[in-house]
Amino acid sequence: MTSEKFAVVCGICGLSCPLTECQVDEHGRAVHSRCHVLKMLALKDFSVTAPARHQCVIYDGAPSQNLSALADAARQKRSENYRCVFLNSPPMVAGIKRCLAARGMDVAKELDQGSLQIFAERTHLVDGKFDVDRMIADIEAGVELALIDGYKGLWMTGDVSWEFGPQQDFSKIVEYEWRLEQVFQKKPGLSGVCQYFRGTLPPQVMREGLVSHQSIFLNETLSRLNPHCVFQALNKNAVKSPEDLDQIIAELCLLSASYELLGQPTLGSSESPN
């Protein structure tokens, strides 16, 4: 009888884990030894914090894996009287509607009254190209309109690959994120999550996404301070090597997957784990 017949499901990656390759993690779950090591690496450098207003989520695997957490975030923001905007591809738009409905939201009513705006159309593109000026102007106008309409502010989330259009020219991603950060600083009513999916974005774009956000989104109530953000350090010489950034991104993808599979792990406190 082979050892594969004596297997459990890894509590982090969700795949079969032969007993000869598993260990018990800090929550009493059977996990692959490698998954546990990578998860601990991902946890060690990112201090737990309350959600910031400008966040990114870095993930891999099924593109729909983060819909649950984003739906929870949107529901939370609606409860705080924010207008919520979701920008993504048609399949993801359909998915977020289902997730919101499963959480008890009357999606049709919210859409009709403008409290919820879900778009698969890329009206922000100019001749099929991503235009930084156009996008920034649209966001600023959206915040002001939400306030005029009586909302506390505007919460947005969008997939970077979808936002930049079919030409996939990411040469202006750093300029866009820098200018977007300036909008967040000027507009306290703005909050949101930029989605960086490793399955569709080039490695360099993933690196630029990592170093251009001060906070990493995990769920509607929890994020992690990002010590690799150059906007925070204001020192591009402090940026790690591409290889180091790629490893950090891989660890964050694993961390994101673990939150989706297991729910929020019990970290014991708001302090950074050792």
C-alpha positions as CSV (number, residue, x, y, z in Angstrom):
1,M,0.0,0.0,0.0
2,T,1.5,3.3,-1.1
3,S,1.9,6.4,1.2
4,E,-0.4,8.3,-1.2
5,K,-3.3,6.4,0.2
6,F,-2.6,7.9,3.6
7,A,-3.1,11.5,2.7
8,V,-4.9,14.6,3.9
9,V,-5.8,17.9,2.3
10,C,-3.3,20.7,2.9
11,G,-4.9,23.5,4.8
12,I,-3.1,26.1,2.8
13,C,-3.0,25.1,-0.8
14,G,-6.0,22.7,-0.7
15,L,-4.1,19.9,-2.5
16,S,-3.6,16.3,-1.4
17,C,-0.7,16.0,1.1
18,P,0.7,12.6,1.8
19,L,1.3,12.0,5.5
20,T,5.0,11.6,4.8
21,E,5.2,15.2,3.6
22,C,2.9,17.0,6.0
23,Q,3.2,18.8,9.3
24,V,0.8,20.5,11.7
25,D,0.7,24.3,11.5
26,E,0.1,26.7,14.4
27,H,-3.7,26.3,13.9
28,G,-3.6,22.5,14.2
29,R,-4.1,22.0,10.5
30,A,-2.2,19.4,8.3
31,V,-0.2,21.3,5.7
32,H,2.6,20.7,3.2
33,S,6.0,21.6,4.9
34,R,6.8,23.9,1.9
35,C,3.4,25.7,2.1
36,H,3.9,26.3,5.8
37,V,7.4,27.7,5.3
38,L,6.3,30.0,2.5
39,K,3.3,31.2,4.5
40,M,5.5,32.0,7.5
41,L,7.9,33.9,5.2
42,A,4.9,35.9,3.8
43,L,3.7,36.7,7.3
44,K,7.0,37.8,8.8
45,D,7.6,41.1,6.9
46,F,4.0,42.5,6.8
47,S,2.7,44.0,10.0
48,V,-1.0,43.6,10.6
49,T,-2.9,46.9,10.3
50,A,-6.4,48.3,9.8
51,P,-7.4,48.6,6.2
52,A,-5.7,51.6,4.4
53,R,-7.6,53.7,1.8
54,H,-5.2,52.8,-1.1
55,Q,-4.5,49.1,-1.2
56,C,-3.6,46.4,-3.7
57,V,-4.3,42.7,-3.7
58,I,-1.6,40.5,-5.2
59,Y,-2.8,37.0,-6.1
60,D,-2.5,34.0,-8.4
61,G,-4.6,30.9,-9.2
62,A,-8.2,31.3,-10.2
63,P,-9.1,34.9,-11.1
64,S,-12.3,34.5,-9.1
65,Q,-10.6,33.6,-5.9
66,N,-10.6,37.1,-4.5
67,L,-14.2,37.9,-5.3
68,S,-15.4,36.7,-1.9
69,A,-13.1,39.1,0.0
70,L,-13.9,41.9,-2.4
71,A,-17.6,41.3,-2.0
72,D,-17.3,41.5,1.7
73,A,-15.3,44.7,1.4
74,A,-18.0,46.2,-0.8
75,R,-20.8,45.2,1.5
76,Q,-18.8,46.7,4.4
77,K,-18.4,50.0,2.6
78,R,-22.0,50.1,1.6
79,S,-22.9,49.7,5.3
80,E,-20.8,52.8,5.9
81,N,-22.7,54.7,3.1
82,Y,-20.0,54.6,0.4
83,R,-20.8,54.4,-3.2
84,C,-19.1,51.2,-4.5
85,V,-17.6,50.8,-8.0
86,F,-16.3,47.5,-9.4
87,L,-14.4,47.5,-12.7
88,N,-13.6,44.2,-14.4
89,S,-14.2,41.7,-17.2
90,P,-17.7,40.4,-17.9
91,P,-17.1,37.0,-16.2
92,M,-15.8,38.8,-13.1
93,V,-18.7,41.3,-13.1
94,A,-21.1,38.4,-13.2
95,G,-19.2,36.7,-10.4
96,I,-19.2,39.8,-8.1
97,K,-22.9,40.2,-8.6
98,R,-23.5,36.6,-7.5
99,C,-21.2,37.1,-4.5
100,L,-23.0,40.2,-3.4
101,A,-26.4,38.6,-3.8
102,A,-25.3,35.6,-1.7
103,R,-24.4,38.1,1.0
104,G,-28.0,39.4,1.1
105,M,-27.5,42.5,-1.0
106,D,-30.3,43.5,-3.3
107,V,-28.0,44.0,-6.3
108,A,-30.6,45.2,-8.7
109,K,-31.9,47.9,-6.3
110,E,-28.3,49.0,-5.4
111,L,-27.5,49.3,-9.1
112,D,-30.8,51.1,-9.9
113,Q,-30.2,53.8,-7.2
114,G,-26.5,54.2,-8.1
115,S,-25.1,53.0,-4.8
116,L,-23.4,50.2,-6.6
117,Q,-21.8,50.6,-10.0
118,I,-20.4,47.6,-11.8
119,F,-18.8,48.0,-15.2
120,A,-17.3,45.7,-17.8
121,E,-17.2,48.5,-20.4
122,R,-13.8,50.3,-20.7
123,T,-15.1,53.8,-21.4
124,H,-11.9,55.3,-19.8
125,L,-9.8,54.1,-22.8
126,V,-8.9,56.6,-25.5
127,D,-8.7,54.9,-29.0
128,G,-8.2,51.6,-27.1
129,K,-5.3,52.9,-25.1
130,F,-5.1,53.6,-21.3
131,D,-4.9,57.3,-20.7
132,V,-3.6,58.3,-17.3
133,D,-5.1,61.8,-17.5
134,R,-8.6,60.5,-18.4
135,M,-8.6,57.8,-15.7
136,I,-7.4,60.2,-12.9
137,A,-10.0,62.8,-14.0
138,D,-12.8,60.2,-14.0
139,I,-11.8,59.1,-10.4
140,E,-11.6,62.6,-9.1
141,A,-15.0,63.4,-10.6
142,G,-16.5,60.2,-9.2
143,V,-15.4,61.1,-5.7
144,E,-17.0,64.6,-6.0
145,L,-20.2,63.2,-7.4
146,A,-20.5,60.6,-4.7
147,L,-20.2,63.3,-2.1
148,I,-22.7,65.5,-3.9
149,D,-25.1,62.6,-4.0
150,G,-25.0,62.2,-0.2
151,Y,-22.5,59.4,0.1
152,K,-19.7,59.4,2.6
153,G,-17.3,58.8,-0.3
154,L,-16.3,56.4,-3.1
155,W,-14.9,52.9,-2.8
156,M,-13.4,51.4,-6.0
157,T,-11.8,48.2,-7.1
158,G,-10.5,47.3,-10.5
159,D,-8.3,44.7,-12.2
160,V,-5.2,46.3,-13.6
161,S,-5.0,44.0,-16.6
162,W,-8.5,44.8,-17.6
163,E,-8.2,48.6,-16.9
164,F,-5.2,48.9,-19.2
165,G,-7.1,47.6,-22.2
166,P,-6.5,45.0,-24.9
167,Q,-3.2,46.6,-26.0
168,Q,-1.7,45.8,-22.5
169,D,0.7,48.7,-22.6
170,F,1.8,49.0,-19.0
171,S,4.5,51.6,-19.6
172,K,2.6,54.1,-17.6
173,I,1.7,51.9,-14.6
174,V,4.1,53.6,-12.2
175,E,2.9,57.1,-13.3
176,Y,-0.7,56.1,-12.8
177,E,-0.2,54.6,-9.4
178,W,1.8,57.6,-8.2
179,R,-0.8,60.1,-9.5
180,L,-3.5,57.9,-8.0
181,E,-1.8,58.0,-4.6
182,Q,-1.8,61.8,-4.8
183,V,-5.6,61.7,-5.4
184,F,-6.0,59.5,-2.3
185,Q,-4.0,62.1,-0.3
186,K,-6.2,64.9,-1.6
187,K,-9.5,63.1,-1.4
188,P,-10.2,61.6,2.0
189,G,-13.5,60.3,0.7
190,L,-11.7,57.9,-1.7
191,S,-10.7,54.4,-0.9
192,G,-10.2,51.3,-2.9
193,V,-8.2,48.1,-3.9
194,C,-6.1,47.7,-7.1
195,Q,-6.1,44.1,-8.2
196,Y,-2.8,42.6,-9.5
197,F,-3.3,39.1,-10.9
198,R,0.0,37.3,-11.6
199,G,-1.7,35.0,-14.2
200,T,-2.2,37.9,-16.6
201,L,0.4,40.5,-15.7
202,P,4.1,40.5,-16.7
203,P,6.6,40.1,-13.8
204,Q,7.8,43.7,-14.0
205,V,4.2,45.0,-13.7
206,M,3.7,42.8,-10.6
207,R,6.9,44.2,-9.1
208,E,5.8,47.8,-9.8
209,G,2.4,47.0,-8.3
210,L,4.1,45.7,-5.1
211,V,6.4,48.7,-4.7
212,S,3.7,51.3,-5.4
213,H,1.2,50.5,-2.6
214,Q,1.6,51.2,1.1
215,S,-0.9,48.5,2.1
216,I,-1.7,44.9,1.0
217,F,-5.4,44.0,1.0
218,L,-6.3,40.6,2.7
219,N,-10.0,41.1,3.5
220,E,-12.5,43.8,4.5
221,T,-11.1,44.2,8.0
222,L,-7.5,43.4,7.6
223,S,-4.5,44.5,5.6
224,R,-0.7,44.5,5.9
225,L,1.7,47.4,5.9
226,N,4.0,47.1,2.9
227,P,7.6,47.8,3.8
228,H,8.6,47.5,0.1
229,C,6.6,50.6,-1.0
230,V,8.9,53.2,-2.6
231,F,6.2,55.8,-2.3
232,Q,6.4,55.4,1.5
233,A,10.2,55.4,1.6
234,L,10.5,58.0,-1.2
235,N,13.8,56.3,-2.0
236,K,13.9,54.2,-5.2
237,N,17.4,53.1,-4.3
238,A,15.9,51.1,-1.5
239,V,14.0,48.8,-3.9
240,K,14.9,45.1,-3.7
241,S,16.2,43.2,-6.7
242,P,13.7,41.8,-9.2
243,E,14.4,38.3,-7.9
244,D,13.7,39.4,-4.3
245,L,10.5,41.1,-5.4
246,D,9.4,38.0,-7.4
247,Q,9.8,35.9,-4.2
248,I,7.8,38.4,-2.2
249,I,5.1,38.4,-4.8
250,A,5.0,34.6,-4.7
251,E,4.7,34.6,-1.0
252,L,1.9,37.2,-1.1
253,C,0.0,35.0,-3.6
254,L,0.3,32.1,-1.2
255,L,-0.9,34.3,1.7
256,S,-3.9,35.5,-0.4
257,A,-4.8,31.9,-1.3
258,S,-4.5,30.8,2.4
259,Y,-7.0,33.6,3.4
260,E,-9.4,32.5,0.7
261,L,-9.2,28.8,1.6
262,L,-9.1,29.1,5.3
263,G,-10.7,32.4,6.2
264,Q,-8.8,34.9,8.3
265,P,-6.1,33.0,10.3
266,T,-5.9,33.7,14.0
267,L,-2.8,35.8,14.5
268,G,-3.3,36.3,18.2
269,S,-2.9,40.1,18.2
270,S,-2.4,43.1,16.0
271,E,1.4,42.8,16.3
272,S,3.6,41.5,13.6
273,P,4.3,37.8,13.9
274,N,7.9,36.8,14.7
